[in-house]
Structure formats: C-alpha cells, structure tokens
Amino acid sequence: MTDAARMLNDKSILITGGTGSFGRCFVRTLLERFNPKRVIVYSRDELKQFEMQQELPDERMRFFLGDVRDAERTQRAMRDVDIVIHAAALKQVPAAEYNPMECIKTNIIGAQNVITAALDANVERVIALSTDKAANPINLYGATKLASDKLFVSANNIAGHLRTRFSVVRYGNVVGSRGSVVPFFRKLLRDGATEIPVTDERMTRFWITLQQGVDFVISNLSRMHGGEVFVPKIPSSRVADLASAVAPGMPHKIVGIRPGEKLHEVMVPADDAHHTLEFRQHYVITPSIVFYTQPDYTIDGLGERGVALGEGFEYSSGTNPWFLSVDEIRDMIDASNDDHRPLLRGQ
C-alpha cells in the first residue's frame, strides 16, 4: 500500500470550495485512486453541487451547502472529519481590488473559521491552498492569501498537544482552470478575434496542470509535519509565448499590466531564503516562529531529506531555470487533462 493510500483510505475528507476546478479534480482523483470513507464537498453554490452530484454518483460522496465565512456552519461540516483541504477563496485580482472587504471576509476570516473548526473537530491534517501572489504581494488578493498562509502556519502553535496539524501548498497559475488565460484566449479565437491581447511581452508566469496540483497536495499530506509552505518545482513561460502556443501566427496586441499585476511572479521570496529547504522536486518554507513542539523539517514524513538554501535565493518565474518553449507549452496544454502525466521534473 502506498503512503497516500494509507493516509486517505477509510478516512473522511472535506474540501472547501469543492465545486471549483481544483475541487472537482481532487474529488475525482480520490474516488478513482483511493477508498475514502466519505468525501465531503463544502461550498455555497447549490447549482454547482447539483451538477457535481450528477457527474459523480458515488455513495461515498456528501454535499454540504455552506460558506467558510459562516463559522457555525463550517464547524458543523467538519464533524467526524479526518482531513481537510481548504480550497475556497475569492481569486480574481481585479475583483478583489474593487471589492476588498469581500475578499478579506472569505480569504482571511474564512481561513480563521476553517482553522477554529478543524481544531474543535480534532481533524488530523489540514492543507490550505495558496498562490504565488501571496509572496511579496502587491495586490489585495495576494495580501489576503499571505495573511491566510500566516494563519495556517501559526495554527500549529495554537494546536499544542492536539493532533491537528496545518500546512500550506503554494503554486502558480493552473493551466485551463476556470478564469485562467488559456480558456480566455480560446474563447477569443472562437469569437473570431484577429489579434491576441498580451499585457507585456516580458511578462512570465509559473504553470502547473490541475492534476499536477492535486497530486502535489496529496503527496504533501504524507510529507507534512505541520507548518510548512510547500512549493513545487514547476516550469515558467512567457505569456507572449503562451499566446503564440494557443494562436500560432496571430499578432499580439499589447494592452498593459492590469491593476495589481506583476511582471514576474515569485513563490519563494529572497527574504524567506534563510529558512527555506530544497528537496528534489519541491521547496519547503519552514516557519519563522518556534512552535510548541518543533519538528525536524529537514526530513519529511516520506523520509526525503532537504538541504538549506543560502541567503539571497529567490524562486521567481523570471529567473526560473526551467522555461518552456512554445512547443512545450502546447504539449502542456494538450496534456492538462491527462491524469497520468508525471507530476514534476525528475519523477
């Protein structure tokens, strides 16, 4: 039996925001590869839950209407739950800039509600999804996710002698997810566009497929001690090259950077380098605070050993040594729905 199977079989698993792109892929992966006792989708959209019920008619599935903003409802949803994946968030950068309090209510207050409910329910493990925009944030969305990351990391100190442990998974843009640039470009093509809008020819981004993101989260359930921010080693590409991969030969129209956007994204800031470990396929940002019980982060739950990084290291999409060509971007897009694609380079 694999480490993941030992972690997930016969367990009750709840995913917040479970009807989103990540949640649907995560739930399908659980049902196909493992034998959980229950898989609970916790989200606020009744129509999406209904549609998901039709797609996944499985007796292990449970659907729980609610919002992470609602502390009492979140606490009720976690009763007898073993593992929580926190994917619920408001994620649109411009929308957050124009509606800041709504973003704060979901991404920060909602995060604290998830933490409190998990502690009260004696949940075993919690992984919260983060974003590259949480590192050195310049927009409100990134700032709320940084605050969320800090809450989940420090929750391990609050847990004390309880069994509940919290970690964070941070990665870049997801190929083909709802609201991402690839479906946007494809819609423009279907609508007869004669040029593709590109914010800046120099702009770069990290990329990961949905299945790769799900696999990384699952593997970290076995790796985690509690308090880590896990960052996968994934490729970068220029946004202009992505546009060329989706629409070969079509001219680009430079439209400028939107409110709250960066030219390059960072997943491990230079200021965090002194407490970051490098593993074969990922980095781990260890807590900057000392916990009630302090684990040895250099050896994870799978027995993998990490090496401390020197001062000045930064993991940026602009300086990433792994850059995709236009052909490789096209292959990545084509493979984005392939459940059997290897997770990361070196696997």
N, C-alpha and C positions, 0 to 999 in steps of 0.2 A: 504494500500500500504506500502511496506517495505521501509526502509531508502535507501537501494540500488536501488530499483525501482524508487524512487523519484529522486535519483542522476543521473540515467542512461537513463530513459525513455525520448524519444523525444530529445536526445542530439546527437551531432556529436562527435564521439570518434575516435581518431587517435592513432594507436600503431606503434611505430618504431620497426623495426626488426620483423614485424608482421608475417612473414612466418616461424619463428623459432618454437621450441617446445612449449614455453610459449605462443607465439602469437597465434598459431593455437588453443590451448585450451582456451585461453582468448576469442578469437573471437567466437568460437563455444558456449561458455557459455553465452556471450552477446546475441547472436541470439536466443538461446533456452529459456533463463530465462527472458529477458527484451525486451523492444521495442524501441531500439535506432533509431534516425532519419537516421544516417549514421554511418557506421563503416569503417574507412579508414586504409588500410594496407599500410604502408610506408616501403619499403625495396628495395634492389638493385638487387635481383635475379629474372629475368623475368620468368625463368622456374618454380621456386617455386611459384611465383604468379599465373602462368597459372594453375598449379596443384591445387592450393588452390581455384581458381575460379571454377574448375570442381567439387571439393568436396563441395563447399558452394555456390550453385547457388541462391543467395538471392538478391533481388532488393535493399536491404539496403547496400550492400557491395560496396566499392570503392577500387580500387587498384592504387597506386601511386608509380611509379618507381623513386627511388632516394636514396641518401646516406646522412646520417647525417653529413658527412664531408663537404657536399656542403651546405653552409649557405643559398644561394639564393633559392635553390630547397626546402630546409627544410622550409623556410619561406612561400613559395608558398603552400606547402602541408598543412599548418596549417590555412589557411584562413577559417574563419567561424567555427572553431573547438572549442568545449567547454571543452573537457577533453583529456589529452594526457597521454599515458602510454609509458614510454621510456624503451624499452627492447633491443634495438640494442646495440651490444657490440662484441668485439673480446674477447673470453673467454678461449681459450686453453693456459694453463700455460706455457708449453714448447715453443709453437709457439711465445708467447709474449716475452720470454727470448731471442729468436733468432732474432725476428723482432720487436724491441722495438718501433721504430718510428711509425710503422703501428698501433700498439696497442694504442699509445698516440694519434694519429690522430683521431681514431674512439672513444675511450673511454673518452678522455678529451676534445679535440677540438670539437668533435661531440656533447658532452654534453653541451658545451657552446653555440653551434649553436641551439640546441633544446631550451635552456633557452631563448636566444635572440628572436627566432621566436615565442615562446609562449607569451612573453611579448608584442611583436609587434602586435600579433594577438588577444590580450586581452583574451587568454584562461583562463577558470575558474580555473581548477585544473590540476596539473601535478604530477604524481608519477613516480619516476625513480627506476628501479630495481637495487639492489646492490648484494653483495655476502659476505659470511663470510670471504673471503680472503682479504676484504677491512679493516678488523680490525687487527691492528698491522701487516701490510703487510710485507712479506719477499720476494715476487716476484713482477715482473713488473705489471702483471695483477692486483694483489691486490692493488698496489700503484696507478695505473690509476683509479681504481674504488673508492679508498679513495678520490682522487682528485675530481672525478666526484661527490661523495657524498657531499663534501665540497662546490662545485659549486652550487648544487641544494639547499642546506640549505641556503647559503648566498644569493641566488637569491631572497628570500623573503624580504630581506632588500632592495635590488635593486628595487623590485616591488613597495615599498612605498604605495601610495594610490590606486594603480591599484588593480583590483580584483584577479589577477593571484596569486595562491599560489602553492608552491612546497614542496613535501615531498619525502622521500626515504623509500623503503621496502628492508630489508636485510634478506636473509635466506640462508640455507645451500644447500647441494647437492640435486638435483632433481632426484627422482627415475625414471629410464627409459628414461630420456631425451637424445637427440642426443649427443653422445660423452661421456655419463656417463659410469660408470663401469659395471652396470648390463648388458646392451646390449653387452659390450665388453666380459664379462665372457660367455654370452650365445653364442656368435659367436665362441669363443674358443671351447666350447662343440660341436657345430655343425661341427667344423672343425676337430674333433677327438682328442682334447688335452687330455693328460693323467695326467696333473697337472695344477693347477691354480696359476698364479703369484700373490703374495701378497707383497706389498712394505715392511711392517713391521708388525709383529704380534701385536704390541701395538697400531698401528695407529687407530684413531677414527675419525668419521665424523658425522655431523648433517644430518638428512634426512627429506625430505618433498616430497609429490607427486605433480605432475603438477596441479591437480585440487585443492589441498590444497593451493598451491601457488597462483593460480588465485583467489580463494575465499578470501584469506587474502588481496590481493591487492584491490579487490572490496570493502571489508568491510572498508578498510582504506580510501577510497575516501570519506566516510561519517564521519569517525573519525577525519580526519586531520584538523588542524588549519593552518598548513604550518610551515616547519622547522623541523619536527620530522623525526627521523630514527626509523621506526617500525621494531621490531624483534619478530617473533613468538616463542612461547614455543613449541619446537619440539623435537623428540627423537634423541638420538645418537646410534651408533652401532660401534663395532669394524669391521674394514674392513675384517679381517680374518673370523669373524662370517658371514659377508655378502657373502664371497666366499663359506662358508660351506652351506649357505642357497640356493645358486644358484646351487652348485655342491656338494651335500651331499656325504661324504665319499671319495672325491677326494683329494689327497695330495696337499699341498701348496708348492710353490717354492718361497723363499724369494729373492726378486730382488733388494731391497734397495729403498730408497726415491729418487724420480726424482728431477731434478733441480727445485728449487722454491717451493717445497712441505714442509708442516709442519707435525709434528707427530700428533698434535691435532689442531683443528680449534677453533677460538674464534669469537663470534658475539657481545658481549659487553665487551670491554677491561676493566681491572681494573681502568685504568686512566680515563675512562668515567663514572665510577660508581657514582660519586658525582653529576652528572646531568642526571641520569637515573631514570625513574619511572617504577614501576612494576604494571601491570594490571593483571586481572585474566588469560588471555590467551596470553599475549604478554608483551614485554618491549618497552619503548619509550626512546630513547636517545634524550634529548632536546638540542637545540642549545647552543653552548658555547659563542655565541655573543648575544648582545641585539639588537632586531630589531626595526625598525621604529615604528611599532605597535606590542607590545608584548602580545600574548595571554596567558591565564592561561592553561598550559599544563596538570595540574593535573586533569582536567575534559575535556574529548574529545567531539567530535561532536555528539557522541551517548549517552552522559551523563554518560559514565563509568568514575570511579574515580581511579587514580593511586596513589601509595604510593612511596615516595622517598626511594632509596636504600642507604645503608651505604657505607662508604669508604671501598675499598678492595674487593667488589663484582666483580666477573668475570663470564661471561657465556661462558663456554668452553665445547667443545664436550668431553673432557677427564674427566671432573668433573660434567657433567650434571647429575642430579638425575634421569632422565628418560632415561634408557638404554634398548634397545630391545634385546630379546633373539633370537636365531636362528629361532625358530618357528614364533616369531612375525615379524622378518624380512621377512620371506617367505610370511606371510599374507600381509604385507605392499606391497611387490612386486606384489602379486596377485591382490591387491585392487588398484593398481596405476592408473588403467583406469576407476575406479568406480566413476562416478560423484556424487554419493550420500553418499560417505564416509564422516563422520563427520570431520570438519576442524581440530580441535585440541582437546587435552585432556581437559575435563571439559565441552565441548559443548553439 
